[in-house]
C-alpha cells in the first residue's frame, strides 16, 4: 500500500496519522522533539479509545493501528520510504515554503508532497520547489479521523498524475475527496463556513438575535438537513423559483463586512479566545468543554458509522 509520512503531530497531524493507520497504511509521524511526539501519541490513543468505546474498532484492531505508526524526530527518517507525504505544521506560509523546499530535496521525485493547509495557496507553498508538479493540498477537516471531507487543491503547476494519485489515496483512506478546480483563498469548505460566520456575526452585532439563538437557528434547522442535502440539492428540493425569488430580495441585505466585526475583535483583544483560554463567546470551564466536545464527537461518530455501514 505504500508508506505515508505525516510531518507534524499537533491537532491535525496525529489525527491524520490515526486515520491513515486505521485505513491500513504504515505511517511515520514526525515531531520536532520527543515531548511533542509523546503528546501527539497520547492524543492519538485517546481518540482511538473513543473509537473503541463507540464500537468503531476493537482492541485487536487498535493493536494493529498502533503497530503501523512509528514516531520520529528525524525528518529524513520520516520520509525515507514514504510514497506520500502530508504536511500538518502551523499555518505560516514561510514555514510551509521552507519545509516543502526541504522535502523536495529529500524525497524522490515520484513522491507526492501534500499540505494540510486550510486555505493557503498551494502555488505559493510550492514556489521554491524544483519539482512543483508534485505539490498539492489535501485539506483534512478537524477531527481528521471522523470528518470524511478532504479538499484536494492543485497549484498552478501540479500535474494530473499528482491530482489523480491524491484523489485515489484519499478514497482509499475512506475519505470523501472533492477536487477544487481553482487555487482560491479558503478553497470551498472555508468559503462556505465563513460566509455563514460573517452573517452570524452581523446578526449578533445588529441585535437581531442572541449568540445562543443564532447557534440554535443552525443546529435545529439547516444543521439537521445539511448532512444529507447540500445547498444545491436543498434548492432543487425547495424549488429553484422559490430560492431565486428569496435570493433576489435577500442578497442585498446580507452582510458585506470585509473583516471581523466588533464583538469578536474585542474578545480577541481581551485574550478571550474560546476553549483555549476558557472564555470566548461562551464560558468554557472544563466540565462544559468536556460535555460539548463529547456531544460533538458522538454526533460525528454517528454519521461516520452510517458512511462506513457500521452497526
Residue, then its C-alpha position, 0 to 999 in steps of 0.5 A: x500500500x505504500x508508506x505515508x509520512x505525516x510531518x507534524x503531530x499537533x491537532x491535525x497531524x496525529x489525527x491524520x496519522x490515526x486515520x491513515x493507520x486505521x485505513x491500513x497504511x504504515x505511517x511515520x509521524x514526525x515531531x520536532x522533539x520527543x515531548x511533542x511526539x509523546x503528546x501527539x501519541x497520547x492524543x492519538x490513543x485517546x481518540x482511538x479509545x473513543x473509537x473503541x468505546x463507540x464500537x468503531x474498532x476493537x482492541x485487536x484492531x487498535x493493536x494493529x493501528x498502533x503497530x503501523x505508526x512509528x514516531x520520529x524526530x528525524x525528518x529524513x527518517x520520516x520520509x525515507x520510504x514514504x510514497x506520500x507525504x502530508x504536511x500538518x505544521x502551523x499555518x505560516x506560509x514561510x514555514x510551509x515554503x521552507x519545509x516543502x523546499x526541504x522535502x523536495x530535496x529529500x524525497x524522490x521525485x515520484x513522491x507526492x508532497x501534500x499540505x494540510x493547509x486550510x486555505x493557503x495557496x498551494x502555488x505559493x507553498x510550492x514556489x521554491x520547489x524544483x519539482x512543483x508538479x508534485x505539490x498539492x493540498x489535501x485539506x483534512x477537516x478537524x477531527x481528521x479521523x471522523x470528518x470524511x471531507x478532504x479538499x484536494x487543491x492543485x497549484x498552478x503547476x501540479x500535474x494530473x498524475x499528482x491530482x489523480x494519485x491524491x484523489x485515489x489515496x484519499x478514497x482509499x483512506x475512506x475519505x470523501x475527496x472533492x477536487x477544487x478546480x481553482x487555487x482560491x483563498x479558503x478553497x470551498x469548505x472555508x468559503x462556505x463556513x465563513x460566509x455563514x460566520x460573517x452573517x452570524x456575526x452581523x446578526x449578533x452585532x445588529x441585535x437581531x438575535x442572541x449568540x445562543x439563538x443564532x447557534x440554535x437557528x443552525x443546529x435545529x434547522x439547516x444543521x439537521x438537513x445539511x448532512x444529507x442535502x447540500x445547498x444545491x440539492x436543498x434548492x432543487x428540493x425547495x424549488x429553484x423559483x422559490x430560492x431565486x425569488x428569496x435570493x433576489x430580495x435577500x442578497x442585498x441585505x446580507x452582510x458585506x463586512x470585509x473583516x471581523x466585526x466588533x464583538x469578536x475583535x474585542x474578545x480577541x483583544x481581551x485574550x478571550x479566545x474560546x476553549x483555549x483560554x476558557x472564555x470566548x463567546x461562551x464560558x468554557x470551564x472544563x466540565x462544559x468543554x468536556x460535555x460539548x466536545x463529547x456531544x460533538x464527537x458522538x454526533x460525528x461518530x454517528x454519521x461516520x458509522x452510517x458512511x462506513x455501514x457500521x452497526 
